[in-house]
Amino acid sequence: MHLLHIDSSARTAGSLTRQLSAEYVAAWQAKHPQGTVTHRDVARDTPNLVSTDWITGVFGPAEAHTAESKEAVEASEVLIREVEAADVLVLGVPTYNFGVPASFKAWIDQVCMAGRTFAYDENGPRGLLSGKKVVVVRSSGSDFGTPASAPMDFYGPYLRGVLGFLGITDVEFIAVHGNTPEQIEAAVRKGSVAIAASLSAAA
Ligand SMILES: Cc1cc2nc3c(=O)[nH]c(=O)nc-3n(C[C@H](O)[C@H](O)[C@H](O)COP(=O)(O)O)c2cc1C
């Protein structure tokens, strides 16, 4: 078993997603002593943005490819191969302005590659990364679990949608929220309980 752990909080000290995603990974390792882990920090080592070179490399004809376009595609390939190698992905992703952090969106944009991680056939789009489990550790200041917050929640539907587009439909959200020290303490407790429940339910 191999686990890919991604962090995307811009902060290191006090980050709920970093703390809880690390807790998940440590508990997973205790349960899978032979398991291996790759850690990627997209806040510290931010993936490229989609560029002209990348578009040329992915969509352009072979004769249009350049050294730069090949390099741009190879940078994506590194990230895609990390996903392909994983049975389980643990994604630590804060809520920034009702969506995911830009660094994490950059990672998504690098991993979504036509003909590589998704394809279209006569039945429409087909994700090529099936057979993986994803655990998203989400944190926010306010509670996005209420019906009233749904119209402004672009994070949950987006992430579930784009992962499904890639063929990843086994997606679990461990969502915590809080602003005050008391709320954050409660968020850590809630997250720990959810992590234990997730791992005891998993095969
Ligand atoms: C730039 C920025 C934007 C944020 N936007 C939102 C938001 O739209 N909704 C919300 O409830 N909380 C928002 N927050 C609060 C964070 O989601 C919350 O503090 C979360 O715990 C951050 O993740 P971390 O603890 O892993 O760093 C924002 C925080 C920052 C720094």
The ligand as a Tripos MOL2 file, in Angstrom:
@<TRIPOS>MOLECULE
LIG
   31    33     1     0     0
SMALL
NO_CHARGES

@<TRIPOS>ATOM
      1 C1         -6.5350   33.7090    2.7230 C.3       1 LIG1
      2 C2         -7.5630   33.0640    3.5950 C.ar      1 LIG1
      3 C3         -8.8600   32.9160    3.1270 C.ar      1 LIG1
      4 C4         -9.8270   32.3080    3.9260 C.ar      1 LIG1
      5 N1        -11.0880   32.1550    3.4300 N.ar      1 LIG1
      6 C5        -12.0250   31.5340    4.1870 C.ar      1 LIG1
      7 C6        -13.3590   31.3440    3.6970 C.ar      1 LIG1
      8 O1        -13.6920   31.6870    2.5680 O.2       1 LIG1
      9 N2        -14.2690   30.7490    4.5130 N.ar      1 LIG1
     10 C7        -13.9370   30.3220    5.7660 C.ar      1 LIG1
     11 O2        -14.7970   29.7960    6.4650 O.2       1 LIG1
     12 N3        -12.6800   30.4580    6.2470 N.ar      1 LIG1
     13 C8        -11.7290   31.0550    5.4930 C.ar      1 LIG1
     14 N4        -10.4480   31.1820    5.9650 N.ar      1 LIG1
     15 C9        -10.0980   30.5670    7.2600 C.3       1 LIG1
     16 C10        -9.3570   29.2540    7.0140 C.3       1 LIG1
     17 O3        -10.0850   28.3880    6.1720 O.3       1 LIG1
     18 C11        -9.0760   28.5420    8.3380 C.3       1 LIG1
     19 O4         -8.3070   29.3790    9.1680 O.3       1 LIG1
     20 C12        -8.3730   27.2130    8.1130 C.3       1 LIG1
     21 O5         -8.2040   26.5730    9.3590 O.3       1 LIG1
     22 C13        -7.0050   27.4180    7.4400 C.3       1 LIG1
     23 O6         -6.3560   26.1880    7.2380 O.3       1 LIG1
     24 P1         -5.0570   25.8150    8.1060 P.3       1 LIG1
     25 O7         -5.5040   25.8520    9.5480 O.co2     1 LIG1
     26 O8         -4.6690   24.4570    7.6740 O.co2     1 LIG1
     27 O9         -4.0130   26.8460    7.8130 O.co2     1 LIG1
     28 C14        -9.4800   31.8190    5.2160 C.ar      1 LIG1
     29 C15        -8.1680   31.9730    5.6650 C.ar      1 LIG1
     30 C16        -7.2240   32.5720    4.8800 C.ar      1 LIG1
     31 C17        -5.8160   32.7170    5.4000 C.3       1 LIG1
@<TRIPOS>BOND
     1     1     2 1
     2     2     3 ar
     3     2    30 ar
     4     3     4 ar
     5     4     5 ar
     6     4    28 ar
     7     5     6 ar
     8     6     7 ar
     9     6    13 1
    10     7     8 2
    11     7     9 ar
    12     9    10 ar
    13    10    11 2
    14    10    12 ar
    15    12    13 ar
    16    13    14 ar
    17    14    15 1
    18    14    28 ar
    19    15    16 1
    20    16    17 1
    21    16    18 1
    22    18    19 1
    23    18    20 1
    24    20    21 1
    25    20    22 1
    26    22    23 1
    27    23    24 1
    28    24    25 2
    29    24    26 1
    30    24    27 1
    31    28    29 ar
    32    29    30 ar
    33    30    31 1
@<TRIPOS>SUBSTRUCTURE
     1 LIG1         1 GROUP 0 **** ****
